[in-house]
Amino acid sequence: MADTAVDQLTEDQARAEFSRLTAELARHDALYHGQDAPEISDADYDALKRRALDIESRFPELTLADSPSQVVGAAVSAQFAPVRHGVPMLSLDNAFDAGEVADFEARIRRFLKLPADEPVAFVAEPKIDGLSASLRYEDGLLVRGATRGDGRTGEDVTANLRTLGDVPERLTGSGWPSVIEVRGEVYAPNDAFDAFNAAAEAAGTRTYANPRNFAAGSLRQKDATVTAQRPLRFFAYAWGEASAPFAETQWEALQALRSWGFPVNDRSRRVEDASGLTALYDGLQVDRAGLGYDIDGVVYKVDRLDWQHRLGFVARTPRWAIAHKFPAQQAQTVLEGIDIQVGRTGSHTPVARLHPVTVGGVVVRNATLHNADEIERLDVRIGDTVTLQRAGDVIPQILGVVDADRTGRGPPYEFPHNCVCPLKTALVKETNASGVESVVRRCTGELACPFQRIEHLKHFCSRRAFDIEGLGEKQLIAFHERGWISEPADIFRLARDPEKLDALRAEDGYGETSVRNLVAGIDARRTIGLDRFIYGLGVRDIGEQTSIVLARAFETWTAFEAACMAAADGIPGEDWVRLNEAHAVSPRVVAMLAEASPPADDPWPEASLDQKIALAFPGLAAPARRGLATLADDWGGLVRLADVARTEGPSEGLGQIAGVAGVGPVAARALALFFRETHNRAMVDALVAELDRIEDAEKPKSDTAVAGKTVVFTGALERFTRDEAKARAESLGAKVSGSVSKKTDYLVAGPGAGSKLAEAQKHGVAVLTEDEWLALIGG
């Protein structure tokens, strides 16, 4: 299915593929941003995300809170104090060729309704491959420095950033606002990085895979004196919160930053239209190797700041900026073996073991092969020479086999049929309710499988979950092998077990101080936020963003637990799931079926199946009728579908979770299945018993007139484009819907409003003109 073009995917195939991609991208985000330890190349990651976004664009109903379009960065480490960004630090969409750059410009013109002869000016800047940072100045003095973190909250690394010579302690020049957050990239020059690695290797200390990892690891040191010894630099290129405007264009802003004492990249240029952007891109690509620092593309930003404001954001990315990525670098080496890694949910992932090779200045030894289907597609065999591709990270993508027709090749690789754990449990390829088979092979042993158990524990202790200081992967594995830790509650029991702690004190590498710090790290997590607790449970299909949404929706652990238990008692039947996954069968269609009472005997024996559906269920559109026809061969099948819609649906408890905006039926069903299992309930109860408190979730802010309100726009809007209206409403905390219901709060109607206006009047929804809407939101 991964080879099937997105426009050829059925809805069922898209749902399965999108779920796999979302989980895989979340894992790689955690490795890259949270642990500075990526497993795949930038190009490989970009390809995964690009496919996910294409699927999401074609099937927008799949979008959830933790979908790739909604996620930025990674969670904040507990070793640094959290810093809430005054203005979120968002990621950028990517372009990979000149055609996509032209599309970017065309989208801007359409959104702003610009005439064809009006030029659009951009600022183009080299995309530095480093670590984003934000510097807050008050009255010209540096008061705080932070990493990007998850885009909303970063890590306080003020002391570390003060050690960089490029970061001014006091702003120079004039014209700076009393409060200004200056943003830019911390990076390591290539020659300084190479010298550091050479000295570290000679001394037998840690070396780094590439300058980006080096910069990230150096900036996130607990001891700022360590950072001070590292050759780090800084380029300023943006700003966040500002108490007053200080420029009218992006270009003017860069000049202002330079005048205040910040380094601004000399290769930044102001150009016009897509042709100017691609010309600058081509020049930077030629000069890339001689810059002295790593870049992986060029960032394009609309120059006029008033246009940036109008363009706004879509999901978690600005409409007014895009990153044009460079193509990947390649090399060849020998595949020496294929190892299998077992994931938290039992997935068996093949990893290529390679003869070490240098690609773009980085030594590469491993590459993911994704799954058995990918191995078969590439026909890679042990002993083959393979072509690799990378674009800035450690682990590349395998593109194919060199000289696949040579004589003497080894036999085709046979993927294991049983788990590689001692239990040798059979592997299965799961299918969804529509019979679409997953490409992933999983061990069915769940927590009985030692590999899955240890992966669950790693997830529980990860930075986005409980983030227990001093309990890393090495310690977890050691304690698990001793039989000390087999479930999360055991971690907290260990901190109160004198016998085990005494045994640790007697071992090399521990001692009194280490044990005391370990106990303190564990005890510090006996109080945990509800969202981290939910994520730490490791429920399949429940990512970090979905955990945040659930926590805010239910607010307390008591309410969330009660909802999950109610959901566990009301899991819908497989036929109901199959019905809801059929093409064009929406919840409204299912509701129509449930309300219908077709007779057992066919009243229209001479009619075609499509005619029978139209007569039995008046009002169904042709796509929905075709979707039902794929599930029912005759009249009896239609009667059965109506019965399924009426009697086999989810309980009210499951519907309550699925109805939370940003959660949906897949995540709700995963929670219900998790809490239905007795051993999972016992695990959760034991964990809760060891904690002091699960903190209630922070309630969403409601400081605008339309926060939390549902708004629908209709008609030919004259004061703004539809996209601009939607973007502004969402930025103020409103929910924008495409249809009117009794839950709609406002309908904003322009000239030519039709059926939606009638629907709003039917439900008593407040109808506003464009001017009334602008007055409500403050212009």
N, C-alpha and C positions, 0 to 999 in steps of 0.2 A: 504493500500500500504506500510505502514511503516513496516509491518510484512513480506512483500515479500522479499525473498533473492535477493541480488543485481544482481546475475547472472541470475535471472528469470525475471527481469524487462524488459519491452519493452522500446524502446527509448522514447516514449511519456510519459510513467510512470516515467522513470528516469528523464526526463526534469522537470516534475512537482515536483517530490520528491526533486530533487537537488535544485530547486528554493526555496522550503519551508525550507530546511535545511540551505541554505546559509543565508536566512533572520534571522532564529532563532539563528544561531551561531553568527551573527553580533550583535544581541541584547545582547546575553550573554557575548560577548567580551566587549561590552561597559559597562555592569554592573560590570564585574569582574575587568577589568583593569582601567576603567575610574572612576568608582564610589565606588570601593571597597565594592560592595554590590551584590554578586552573588545570583542568584535565584535557581540554580541547583547545584548538587554535581559535583565534578571532574569526577566521573565515568559516570554520566549521560552526561556531556559535551563531554567526550572522546568518548562515544558511538555515539553521534550525529555526531561528527567530523569524526570518523572512517567510518561511513556509507557514509557521504558526499564524503570523499576521495576515497572510494571504487567505488562509482558511477562515480566520476570524472576520475578515472583510467580506468574504462570500457568505458566511453563515453568522451574522452578528448576534443571533440568539445564543450562541455558545459563550459569549463574553461573560466572565465572572470577575470577582474582585481580584483573584490571583492570576488572571489571564495575562499573557505576555504584554499586551498593550497597556496594562494597568500597573505594571510593576517597575520600580526604579531601584537600583542599587541593592543594598543589603542591610540587615539589622545592625544596631549599635552594640559594640562589645561592652560588657559590664566592667572591663578594666579601665574605661574612661567614662567620665561624667557625660550624660546626654546633653546635647545642645539643640534646642528647637530652632530651626531656620526661620527667620522672619518671612522669607519668601522661599518656597520649595526649590530645591536644586534638582531640576528635571533632566531626563535623558533626551536624546535626539533620535529622530527617525534616520534611516540610512538610505543612501542612494549608491548604486553600484555601476552605473554607466551614464553616458551623456543624455540618453533618452529620459532617464528618471530625473535628471537635473532639469531638463526642459519641462517635464511634467510638474515638477516642484514650482517652477516659475508660473506655469499656466494655472495651477491651483490658486496661487496667490492673486493672479489677475482676476480670476473668476470670483473669488471670495470678496475682493475689494471693488469689483465691478469697474475695473480700469479700462479706459479706451486702449485700442491696440497700439496707438502711437505714443503712449505715455511710457517713458523708460522706468524700469524698476532697478534701483541701485541696491547693491549688496556689499557687505563686508565679508571677505574671505580670509580665513585664518588657518594656519597649519593645525591639525588636530594632534596635540601632544599626547604621547602614550605614557601617561603618568597617573597621578592620584589627584582628584579634584579637592580643593580646599576653599574655605570661606573665611575671610578676615574681617572682623567687626571693629570699626573705628568710631569712637565717640569724642567729639571735639578735637579731632585730629590725632588721637592717641589710640594705639592698638589695645583693645580690652579683651578680645577673645578670638581664638582660631579654632576651626572645626573641620572635620572631614565631611564628605557628602552623606555618608551613612545610607539610609534608605530613601533619601531625598527630602524627607520631612524632618528627621532628627539625625544629627551627626554626632561625632565623638569630639570631646573637648581635648584638643592637642595644642593648646595655646603655647605651653612651655616649649614644645618641640618646634613649632613654627617660628618662635622668636629666635631660634638658633640659625635660621636661614638668612644669609646676607642680603638676599633679594627682597626680604620682607621688612619694610620700614617700620620702626617703632613709632615714629611720628611722621605724619604726612607733611610734605613740602608744598611750596607753591600756595595757591589760593583757590577759592571757589568750591572747596569740598563741602558737602552737607555736614551738619552737626552729627548725624548718624549715617554711616555708609558701610555696607557689607561688600567688600571687594572680593571677587572670586577669580580663581585661576587654577593652574596645574602645577603641582610639585613633580619634578622630574630629575633624573640623573643623567648628566652628559655621558656619552658613550666611552670616551677615553678615561674619565674618572671611574666609571663603573668597572671597566676592564682592569684598571690598576687595583681597585679594591678587591676584586675577585682573585687576582693573582696573589696579592698579599695574604688574603684569607686562606687560600689553598696552601700556600707555603707554611702558614702557621697552624694548619690543621683545624681551622674554625669554619663556620658556615659560609658557603658561597651561595649566590643567587642565580636563578635561571636567566633572568633578563632585567633590563633597567627598570621596567615598570614594577615588577615584584620587589626589587631592591628599594625603590622609592617608597612603596607602600609599607614595606616592613620597617624601613628606617623611620618614617614619620610616626608610626604607631608603636614606638618604643615606650615602655613605662618610664625609663630613665632618659631625660632630655639630654644628658651629657653624651649618651650614645648617639643620639641624633646629631648633636653638634659636631661629631667626628665624621659624619657621612657627607659626601660631596653632593648635596642637594641644591637645586635651583628652583626658581619660580617664575612663571609667566602669568601676568594678569590679563584677563580677556572679558570679564563680565562683572556684574554687580547684582546684589539681591535687594535687601531692604535699604531704602534711602529716605531720609527725612525731608528732602526737597529735590526737585528736578535739577540736574546739572548739565544736561545736554539735550539736543533735539534729535541727534542721530547716533547710530552705533559708532561711526567713525569719530565723531566729536568726543564721544565717551572714552574711546581708546586714547585719544590725545590727552584728555583730562587725567586719565589714570597715569599716563606717562609723566605728566607734569607734577603729579603728587608723589612721585618717587618710585613707581613700580616699573619693572621691565615689561615691555610690550613687544611681542614678536615682530621683528623687522620685516618678516615676509608677509605680514598682513597687508591686504590691499582692498581699496574700494573700487568695485567694478560694476558695470551695468549689464543686466540681462544674462540669460543662460550661456550665451556664447562667451562672454567675458569670464564667467566662472570656470567653464571647461578649459579655456586657454590657460588660466592661472593654475588649474589642477595639473594640466599636462607639464607645465614648467616645474612645478614642485615635485612631481613624480620623477622627473629626470634628475633633479638636484637632491633628491631625498638622501642618498647615501652620504653626501658631503655636508649635511647640516650639522652633524656633531651630536645629535640627539634623535631619539626615535619618534617618528610620526606615523600614523596609520591611515591618514586621509586628510581632507580639508573640510572645515566647517563653514557653511554659508549662512549668513544672517541678513534679513531685510534691514536696510540701513535706517530708514525713518522709524523713530520710536513710536510715533503716533500710529503708524501702520502696524507695528508689532502689537500694540495694545488692542487694536481692532481685530487683528487676526487671532489673538488669544491662543488657546490650547485645545488639543483634542486628546482625550484620555490623559496620559502623563507626559505628553510631548508637545512642544510649541509648534504651531503652524508656520511660524516665520523663520524657522531654522532647520537645517538638515546637515548630516555628515556624509560627505562623498568619500567612500572608503577606497583604499588602494587594493589592487589584486594581491593575492597571497604569494608567498615565496615557496619554491619547490626544491626537492632533492630526491635522491634514490638511495635505498639501503636494502638489507636482506631481512626478511621476516624469519626470526629464529624460533618462535613459538607462539602459541595462543593460550592465554590463561583465562579462567572464568572467575568473575567477581559476582558475589551474591549480594543483592541489595536488600533494603529493609522490608520490601514487600515480596521478597522471594525471587525477584527478577534476576536472570542469569545473563550477565553482560560479558561478551568476549572482549579481551584486551590483547592487542598485538604486542608481542615482545620483539623489539627491533635491535639489530646491530647498531650501536650508537653512531649517530651521524649529526653533523652540524648543519642546521638550517637557519639562515639569517642570523648567525652568531650565537645560536642556542643549541646545546647538545640535546638530541631527542632520543629517547629509549623506548617509549611506549605510545600507542595510539588506540583509541577505542574503535572497535569494529561494530558497535551498536547491537547487533542481533544476528541470529542464524541466517535470516534472509539476506542480510547485507554481505555476509561471508559468501553465500551462494551466488549472489549477484556479481560480486567482484571475482569469484572463483580464486580466492587467495589461498595458497597452500604453503606449508612450512618449507622454507628453503627458497621461496620465490624472492626475486628482486622486485620491490614495489616503489611506486612514485608517491612521495609525501608532499603535503602542502601545509604551510603555516603562515600566519600573518601577525606574529608578535607574541605568541604564548608558547608553552612548553610542548604540549601534545598536539601533533598535527592530524590532518585528515589523510587517509589512504585513498588515493585517486584510482589506482589500478595496478595491474601486474605488468612488468616489463618482460617482453619475449615470452608470452603465455604459451606459445606453440613449440617451445623448445622440447627436446627429448629429455627424458630422465626426471621430469617433474615428480614431486611426491604425490601421494593419493589425495583426493579431495578431503577436506576437513569434515569430520563427523561430529556434529554438535551432540553433547551428552543428552541422554534420555532421562537420566536421573540426577538428582541434586548432587553436587560435589561434596556435600557434607557427609559425615559418617553414617547418617541414617539412610542415605541413598534413596530418598523419597522421589517418586515419579514426578517429572516435570509436565506441566500442562500448558496449552495455549488457550487462553480464555476467549470466549465469544460473548458478544453482547446479546441483548434480547432479540435483535434482528438477525442473529446468526453470523455477524461479521467477526472474523477471527483476528485476534491480536497477533502482532509479530513477536511479542515478548513471551519467552518461556519462563514459567514461574514454578518454584518449589511450593508444594501444597502443605508443607510441614508447619508453616507459620512459626510460632515461638518455640515449637519443639526443635526446630532447625537451629543449631548453634550459631550459624552465620547470620541468620535473620535476627536472632536474639541480640547479638552484639551490635548489629546495625541499628536496631531499635534503641539500644542504650546510647549509641553514638548520637542518634537523632535527638534523644531526650536531653542530652548534655550540650547540644550544639548551641551556637551563639543566638540563633533566632528563638530557641526554646528556653530551657532553664539556664544555660550558659554558666555551668558550675566551674568556678575558678579553681585551677589546680587538678582538675579531673579531665585529662585529655584522653586521646585515643589509646595511647600506650598504657596508661594506668587502668583504663576501663578493661582492656583486653587482659591485662595481668590479673586484675581482681576477678574477672569472669572465669578465667582458667583455674583460679584457686577455689571457685565455688562460692565466693563472697557476694557476688552481685549477679543476679539473674533477672531482676525486674527493677523498675525505678525506685520502688520503696526501699529496696536493699541498700541503695546509695545512702539514704538518710539513716537507715539502721546502722550502717557501718560507722557513722560519725558518733554513735552512742554505744559502741561495742568495745569496751576496754581491752578485751583479749586480743582482738584483731588489731587495734591501734598499737598495743604494746609490741605485737609481732612486726608491725611496720617500722616502729622506731628502731628495732634491732637490725634492720636491713641497710645495706649500702645504698646511698642515694636519698635516704629519707632523714631520719633523725628527728629530734624534738620540734625544730622550727618547721620543717616540711609537713609533719603530721598536724601541727597546730594550724598551719595555713590551710591544709586540706579540709580539716574539720570546720574552720571558719568559712571557707568557700561553700561548703555544703549547707551549713546552718544559715548562711545568708540567703539561701534560696528556699527556706521554709516559708517565706512570704513571697508570693509570685503573682503577677498580673494574670487576669483571666485569659487574655488572648495568648500569652506565652504558655499557659497551662494547656489550653486546647491544642495548640500547635505541638506541644511536647508529647501529647498522647500518641502521635504518629499515625493518625487515622488516614487511611488512603484517600486521596482526592481532597484532603483538607490542608491547603497550603497556608503560608503565613498571612496573606491578605484575607483569605476566607476566614481564618481564625479571628482576625481583627474585626471583620464585619459581624461575625457571630457574637463575639464578646459585646460589641456595642448594641447589638439587637436585643440580647437577653440580659445584659448588664451584670447579673450575678451568677455564680456557679450553681446555686440552688435552682434558679430558673432554667439555666441551660441544661442541667442534668435532668430535670423533670421533663423538659421538652424532648430530650434524646430518648428517655425511657418510654415516653408516650409514642415517639416515632418508631421505636423498636417493636412495638406491638401492632404497628400498622403498615408494614412494608407491603407495597402493592404486588399483585401477582405478575408473573412473567408476561402473560397475555396483555395486561394493562400497559406494561412498559413497552412492549412491542407496538401496541396501538399508538402510544404517545411519541414513539420514535419514527413512525411512518412519515413519509414525505408529505409536507403541507398539512399535516394533522396537528392543529394548534390546540391549546387548552379550550378555546371556544368551541372547536369542532367536537372535542371529547364531551364537553358539557351538553352540546346539542344531542349527541348520541345518548347520553345518560338520561336526558329528559324525554326521549322518544320511547314509544311502546309499540314497535312493529309487531303485527300478528305473526303467529307461528307459520301459517300457510301463506305462500306467495300470492298476493292479490294481482300481480301483473306478470303472469307466466310467459307472455309473449315478448315482454320488454327486454332490452339489453341490460347488462349489469349496471352500466352507467345510468341508464334511465331509471332502473329500480332504486338506485341510491338517491337520485335527484327527487324521485317521488316520495320515497320514505323519509328523507331528511331535507325538506325544502330549505333553500337558502345557502346550501353548500356550494362553494366555488368549484370550478372544474379541477384545479390542482388537488383540492382536498378529496374530491370524488375519486380521482386517479389514485391517490394515496390509499384510500380505503379499499379500492379494487385490488391492490396488491396483497391485501390481508384476507379477502373474502372471495371465494370462487363462485358463490351462488347465494340465493336468498337466505338459506340457513346460516351461512357464514355471517351475513349482515345482522341477522337477529342475535347471533352470538356476540358480535362486536358491541351491539347496544347493551347487552347484558354485562359484558366485561366492563364497559364504561360506567355502568350503574353500580356494580357490586364489587369489583376487584381493585378499585382505586386506593390511594393511600389514605391512612387515617387522618383525622384532623391534626394530630400531633406532628405527623410527618409533613403534612401540608403547611403547618406553621413554620417549620424550618425551611422548607423549599420556597416558601413565599417571601423570605427575607431577600430584599434586593441585593444582588451580588452573590447569592448562594446557589439557588437552583436545585433541581431534582437529583442530579448526580451526586453532589456533595451531601444532600440530605439523606439519600439512600445509603451512602457510605457510613454516615454517622449512625443510622438506624441499625445497619448490619453489625457495626462495631459494638454497640451497646447491647445488642441482642445476645452476643456470645458471653456465656457465663465466665469463662476465664478472663475475658477483657474487663468485665465488671469487677471481678475480684482484684485484678491488677489496679484498676482505678481506685477502688475503695481503700486498698492498702496504701496507695500513694497519698490519698487525701488524709488518711489517719496520721501520716508522718509530717504533714505540713501544719504550720501555725495558722496561715490565712491565705485564701485565694482572693486577691483584691478585686473589687468591683471595677468594671470597665469605665473608662472616661466617656462621659456622654458627649455626643457630637455637638459642636458649637451651633448656636442658633441666634446669631447676632445680626442677621439681615432680615428684611421684610419678607423674603421668599424662601428662607432656609427651611428645608424639609417639605416644601410645597411641591405639588406635581403640576407641571405646566405643559400645555399643548399649544403649538403655533400652527396657524392655518391661513389660507388665503395668500394673495400676492403681497407680501410685506414690502413696504415702500421706504421705511426709515433704515432698514438694515437687511442683510441677506439672512436666509434661514439658518445657515451655519453660524453666522455671527450672533444671531439671537440666541441660539441654543448654547453656544460657548459662553456667552455672558450670563445666562441663567444658571448654568452649572457652576460657574465660578462663584456665584452668590449662594450656593448650597441648595439650589432647586433641583428637582428631578424632572427631566424633560421626557415626555412620552410622545409616541406617534399616534396614539388613539385616545379617545375620550371615554371615560367611564365615570361612575358615581364617585370614584376616589380622586378624580381630577379636581384641583383647586382653582386653576385659572385657564381659560382659553383666550389666547391673544389672537384676534381675528383681523386680518387685513382684507382689502377688497377681494370679492369673489369667494368668500368663505361659503362652503356648501354643507355637506353632510355632517361635518364635525360641529358646525355651528348648531345645526338642528339637534344633534346628540347632546351638546352641552345644555341647550335650553330644556331638553327632555329631563336631564338629570339635575337641573338647577345649578349648574356650574357658572361661576362668575365669568362673564365675558368682558374682555378689555380691548380697547383700541390700542394701537401702537403707542400713542401719546400717553394714554393712561398707564400702560405697562412701564414706560420710561419714567413716569412720575413716581410709580410705586417703587422702582428699584433705584431711584435717585439719579436718573439720566444715564 
